[in-house]
Amino acid sequence: MHGANEDLEGTGVAARLRYFAWRWYRIRGAEAEDIAQAARLTYLEVRSRYAGEEPRPDVLLGILRNKCR
């Protein structure tokens, strides 16, 4: 059975987060991977604060942007 947030927990999301880290902040390699993982973990911790069961990519991208600064 697939959870509602599976789309934001897959490996494709990690690749997109690394791409955004590079595109927006020019962070590459292992550092981008570390930031992407930290952003995903933070999202998993805070997703219960938001109403509904729909995935919230806007929240995940906001977390990523804050982690990149």
FIGULO-819090 format. One record per residue: residue number from 1; chain; x, y, z of N, C-alpha, C in turn. Coordinates in pm, whole numbers, plus 50000, padded with zeros to 5 digits. Layout:
<dolos>
+-----+--------+-------+-------+-------+-------+-------+-------+-------+-------+-------+
| num | cadena |  n_c1 |  n_c2 |  n_c3 | ca_c1 | ca_c2 | ca_c3 |  c_c1 |  c_c2 |  c_c3 |
+-----+--------+-------+-------+-------+-------+-------+-------+-------+-------+-------+
| NUM |      A |     X |     Y |     Z |     X |     Y |     Z |     X |     Y |     Z |
...
+-----+--------+-------+-------+-------+-------+-------+-------+-------+-------+-------+
</dolos>
This chain:
<dolos>
+-----+--------+-------+-------+-------+-------+-------+-------+-------+-------+-------+
| num | cadena |  n_c1 |  n_c2 |  n_c3 | ca_c1 | ca_c2 | ca_c3 |  c_c1 |  c_c2 |  c_c3 |
+-----+--------+-------+-------+-------+-------+-------+-------+-------+-------+-------+
|   1 |      A | 50083 | 49882 | 50000 | 50000 | 50000 | 50000 | 50087 | 50124 | 50000 |
|   2 |      A | 50049 | 50221 | 49923 | 50130 | 50341 | 49907 | 50073 | 50454 | 49992 |
|   3 |      A | 50162 | 50525 | 50064 | 50118 | 50637 | 50145 | 50097 | 50762 | 50061 |
|   4 |      A | 50026 | 50857 | 50115 | 49995 | 50980 | 50043 | 50121 | 51061 | 50014 |
|   5 |      A | 50223 | 51050 | 50098 | 50343 | 51130 | 50080 | 50456 | 51055 | 50011 |
|   6 |      A | 50425 | 50939 | 49954 | 50530 | 50860 | 49890 | 50596 | 50938 | 49777 |
|   7 |      A | 50521 | 51022 | 49707 | 50578 | 51098 | 49598 | 50691 | 51190 | 49646 |
|   8 |      A | 50683 | 51236 | 49768 | 50786 | 51326 | 49821 | 50894 | 51252 | 49898 |
|   9 |      A | 50887 | 51120 | 49901 | 50986 | 51042 | 49973 | 51071 | 50955 | 49881 |
|  10 |      A | 51043 | 50955 | 49753 | 51113 | 50869 | 49658 | 51251 | 50919 | 49622 |
|  11 |      A | 51324 | 50836 | 49550 | 51460 | 50872 | 49511 | 51462 | 50981 | 49406 |
|  12 |      A | 51356 | 50992 | 49325 | 51349 | 51099 | 49226 | 51343 | 51235 | 49290 |
|  13 |      A | 51282 | 51242 | 49407 | 51274 | 51368 | 49480 | 51412 | 51411 | 49526 |
|  14 |      A | 51492 | 51317 | 49571 | 51628 | 51349 | 49616 | 51708 | 51410 | 49502 |
|  15 |      A | 51694 | 51353 | 49383 | 51767 | 51406 | 49267 | 51720 | 51547 | 49234 |
|  16 |      A | 51589 | 51570 | 49242 | 51537 | 51705 | 49214 | 51583 | 51805 | 49320 |
|  17 |      A | 51587 | 51762 | 49445 | 51634 | 51852 | 49551 | 51781 | 51888 | 49530 |
|  18 |      A | 51861 | 51790 | 49492 | 52003 | 51819 | 49463 | 52014 | 51916 | 49346 |
|  19 |      A | 51930 | 51897 | 49244 | 51931 | 51988 | 49129 | 51895 | 52130 | 49172 |
|  20 |      A | 51791 | 52145 | 49253 | 51751 | 52278 | 49299 | 51861 | 52341 | 49385 |
|  21 |      A | 51927 | 52261 | 49468 | 52037 | 52314 | 49549 | 52148 | 52368 | 49458 |
|  22 |      A | 52175 | 52296 | 49350 | 52277 | 52343 | 49257 | 52227 | 52465 | 49180 |
|  23 |      A | 52105 | 52457 | 49129 | 52050 | 52564 | 49044 | 52035 | 52696 | 49119 |
|  24 |      A | 51981 | 52690 | 49239 | 51955 | 52813 | 49315 | 52078 | 52864 | 49390 |
|  25 |      A | 52161 | 52774 | 49442 | 52271 | 52815 | 49531 | 52408 | 52766 | 49488 |
|  26 |      A | 52414 | 52694 | 49376 | 52541 | 52640 | 49323 | 52611 | 52549 | 49424 |
|  27 |      A | 52532 | 52471 | 49496 | 52586 | 52372 | 49589 | 52594 | 52240 | 49514 |
|  28 |      A | 52708 | 52174 | 49520 | 52729 | 52052 | 49442 | 52767 | 51933 | 49528 |
|  29 |      A | 52761 | 51819 | 49466 | 52815 | 51695 | 49520 | 52759 | 51652 | 49654 |
|  30 |      A | 52852 | 51611 | 49740 | 52815 | 51555 | 49870 | 52741 | 51656 | 49957 |
|  31 |      A | 52778 | 51782 | 49946 | 52711 | 51883 | 50026 | 52564 | 51897 | 49984 |
|  32 |      A | 52537 | 51894 | 49854 | 52399 | 51900 | 49805 | 52321 | 51777 | 49850 |
|  33 |      A | 52384 | 51661 | 49849 | 52320 | 51538 | 49896 | 52285 | 51549 | 50044 |
|  34 |      A | 52378 | 51599 | 50124 | 52352 | 51616 | 50268 | 52236 | 51711 | 50293 |
|  35 |      A | 52233 | 51821 | 50220 | 52125 | 51919 | 50237 | 51992 | 51860 | 50193 |
|  36 |      A | 51991 | 51787 | 50082 | 51868 | 51724 | 50033 | 51814 | 51624 | 50134 |
|  37 |      A | 51902 | 51543 | 50193 | 51859 | 51446 | 50294 | 51806 | 51516 | 50418 |
|  38 |      A | 51874 | 51621 | 50461 | 51829 | 51696 | 50578 | 51692 | 51759 | 50552 |
|  39 |      A | 51671 | 51810 | 50433 | 51543 | 51871 | 50399 | 51431 | 51767 | 50399 |
|  40 |      A | 51459 | 51650 | 50344 | 51357 | 51544 | 50343 | 51324 | 51498 | 50483 |
|  41 |      A | 51424 | 51484 | 50568 | 51399 | 51442 | 50707 | 51319 | 51547 | 50782 |
|  42 |      A | 51353 | 51672 | 50763 | 51279 | 51780 | 50827 | 51134 | 51781 | 50780 |
|  43 |      A | 51114 | 51761 | 50650 | 50978 | 51755 | 50597 | 50899 | 51642 | 50663 |
|  44 |      A | 50961 | 51525 | 50678 | 50892 | 51413 | 50740 | 50854 | 51444 | 50884 |
|  45 |      A | 50936 | 51524 | 50952 | 50907 | 51562 | 51090 | 50792 | 51661 | 51100 |
|  46 |      A | 50780 | 51753 | 51005 | 50682 | 51862 | 51018 | 50556 | 51842 | 50935 |
|  47 |      A | 50550 | 51741 | 50851 | 50436 | 51727 | 50761 | 50304 | 51710 | 50834 |
|  48 |      A | 50305 | 51661 | 50956 | 50181 | 51644 | 51031 | 50120 | 51778 | 51074 |
|  49 |      A | 50196 | 51885 | 51067 | 50145 | 52018 | 51104 | 50051 | 52076 | 51000 |
|  50 |      A | 50054 | 52021 | 50881 | 49976 | 52076 | 50771 | 49853 | 51990 | 50747 |
|  51 |      A | 49739 | 52055 | 50728 | 49612 | 51985 | 50712 | 49609 | 51904 | 50583 |
|  52 |      A | 49530 | 51798 | 50584 | 49514 | 51715 | 50466 | 49620 | 51610 | 50453 |
|  53 |      A | 49597 | 51519 | 50362 | 49692 | 51411 | 50341 | 49766 | 51423 | 50208 |
|  54 |      A | 49746 | 51533 | 50141 | 49814 | 51555 | 50014 | 49960 | 51589 | 50039 |
|  55 |      A | 50051 | 51542 | 49954 | 50191 | 51582 | 49965 | 50204 | 51734 | 49948 |
|  56 |      A | 50298 | 51794 | 50016 | 50317 | 51938 | 50011 | 50456 | 51971 | 49958 |
|  57 |      A | 50474 | 51968 | 49826 | 50606 | 51999 | 49770 | 50649 | 52143 | 49799 |
|  58 |      A | 50553 | 52235 | 49816 | 50589 | 52372 | 49848 | 50657 | 52381 | 49984 |
|  59 |      A | 50613 | 52301 | 50079 | 50675 | 52299 | 50211 | 50816 | 52240 | 50200 |
|  60 |      A | 50828 | 52131 | 50125 | 50959 | 52067 | 50107 | 51058 | 52162 | 50041 |
|  61 |      A | 51015 | 52234 | 49938 | 51105 | 52328 | 49871 | 51141 | 52445 | 49963 |
|  62 |      A | 51047 | 52489 | 50045 | 51077 | 52595 | 50141 | 51181 | 52551 | 50243 |
|  63 |      A | 51169 | 52427 | 50288 | 51268 | 52372 | 50381 | 51404 | 52365 | 50314 |
|  64 |      A | 51407 | 52318 | 50189 | 51534 | 52310 | 50116 | 51598 | 52448 | 50104 |
|  65 |      A | 51520 | 52548 | 50069 | 51575 | 52683 | 50054 | 51635 | 52732 | 50185 |
|  66 |      A | 51567 | 52706 | 50296 | 51620 | 52747 | 50426 | 51747 | 52672 | 50463 |
|  67 |      A | 51754 | 52545 | 50427 | 51875 | 52465 | 50456 | 51994 | 52510 | 50371 |
|  68 |      A | 51967 | 52562 | 50252 | 52075 | 52604 | 50161 | 52137 | 52737 | 50199 |
|  69 |      A | 52068 | 52816 | 50274 | 52119 | 52950 | 50308 | 52232 | 52948 | 50405 |
+-----+--------+-------+-------+-------+-------+-------+-------+-------+-------+-------+
</dolos>
